[in-house]
Amino acid sequence: MMWVTLLVGALIGSLALVVFFLTRLPPTYFHPSHDRRFMDDRHWAIRSSTVVVKNAIGIFLVLLGIVMSVPGIPGQGLLTLLIGTMLIDFPGKRALEYRIIRQPRVLRAVNLLRQTFSKPPFVLE
């Protein structure tokens, strides 16, 4: 019974996070010309602590996305992986994000979600 509660909580939480992040991104986020600087105008201590928290949340979401990608476990595994990947800072991140979002199934789901919340679709090229 505890596992069912945990799985349902993970499903609801992942859907809420996916909606929250994907509806707040600019439509050009995945375009090569999009500026990726993060909090450059803030004090170094604030920026550093925010980057640590952002990366910790991203790692959690990547792990949750991997679990939800397993057949039989409810949740938006690929979308949660995408959101987690977008939060983590690592070399080659942009190429991996682009490879995930250009999958027709993922792009269609993301743009349908954005359309539901009156947001324009993502511009890839």
Secondary structure, DSSP 8 states (H G I E B T S, - for coil): -HHHHHHHHHHHHHHHHHHHHHTTS-TTTTSTT-----STTS-HHHHHHHHHHHHHHHHHHHHHHHHHTSTTS-S-HHHHHHHHHHHS--TTHHHHHHHHHTSHHHHHHHHHHHHHTT-------
